[in-house]
Amino acid sequence: MTPHWLTVLNRQVVGCTRCPRLVEYRQQVAREKRRAYRDWEYWGKPVPGFGDPKARVLIMGLAPGAHGSNRTGRPFTGDASGNFMYPVLYETGFANQPTATDRNDGLKLKDLYITAAVRCAPPDNKPLPSELANCSEYLDRELEGLKDVKVVVALGKIGFDAYLNYLTRKSPPYKNRPLTTLGAASGWGTRFNKAAYVFKHGARYSMPDGKMLLASYHPSNQNTQTGKLTREMFVKIFEEARRFAGAPS
């Protein structure tokens, strides 16, 4: 059952019109459609998070795909990235099925929640800094509400930076606490130093909020079709996530 706070948040996300450029683009895509989906009624709105509200693992993505999530209304659903990711989530025990085609396909996630740095499909998959800032309020509320999360899997540098920026905004409560790392970060000052955390596939950091941050290349076509991100590499990320979260295998 979805908790009340998350229902309210998702309703506000879906109704958001803060970014005129993104509103215009997602609505234009929904009107014009892609030929392969001309019979679809596109979602054409901001896409809320999806998954288990009690999840110990959280996926931080980039933004909805123009003809994937923007069409289906659910993260990584109906596009090549999802076709690559969901079989891996199924294999590693986080999903009840390996396919994701639409919001009524029966897909359920266990111990995993998926969100994104930006909730609307951006032109060329490149949100502007102002658009990331506009979405940050929703992200902050979501991350604060998902109290059982122990591991954050950041897909791509924008997702990685989105989590670092969240900690930057929330840094005062962690002021002067010691920092333990499993990566390149070293030291902790009066404010969170996000420059100490370097994005690269497979990097892992123990963060000052007590969570483990794992970095992965994004499962986009440009990464998977070129071999930059292989299925084996992606499986390893989620096997690590399960281990660090303390979830049974």
Number of C-alpha atoms within 10 A of each C-alpha: 6 11 10 9 11 17 13 11 18 19 12 14 20 16 12 17 16 11 15 9 15 22 18 14 17 25 19 13 18 21 13 11 18 14 8 8 12 12 9 13 12 23 18 25 25 27 28 25 23 18 22 20 24 17 21 24 30 25 21 26 25 27 26 31 28 26 22 23 30 28 28 27 23 24 28 28 25 22 21 15 20 22 18 20 21 22 20 23 22 16 15 18 20 25 20 16 18 17 20 23 18 18 14 8 10 11 16 14 20 18 20 25 22 22 25 26 25 30 30 34 29 22 15 8 13 13 20 15 8 10 20 19 16 16 19 21 11 20 25 16 13 18 15 11 16 18 12 16 22 20 28 27 24 27 21 20 19 22 26 26 19 22 24 19 18 15 21 15 13 15 17 12 11 18 14 15 12 11 17 15 15 13 14 12 19 12 12 17 12 11 16 21 17 14 9 13 20 17 19 14 20 15 16 26 21 17 20 20 14 12 17 22 24 25 24 23 22 23 24 20 15 12 14 17 11 10 10 14 19 15 15 9 14 20 17 14 22 22 18 17 25 22 13 17 20 13 13 7 9
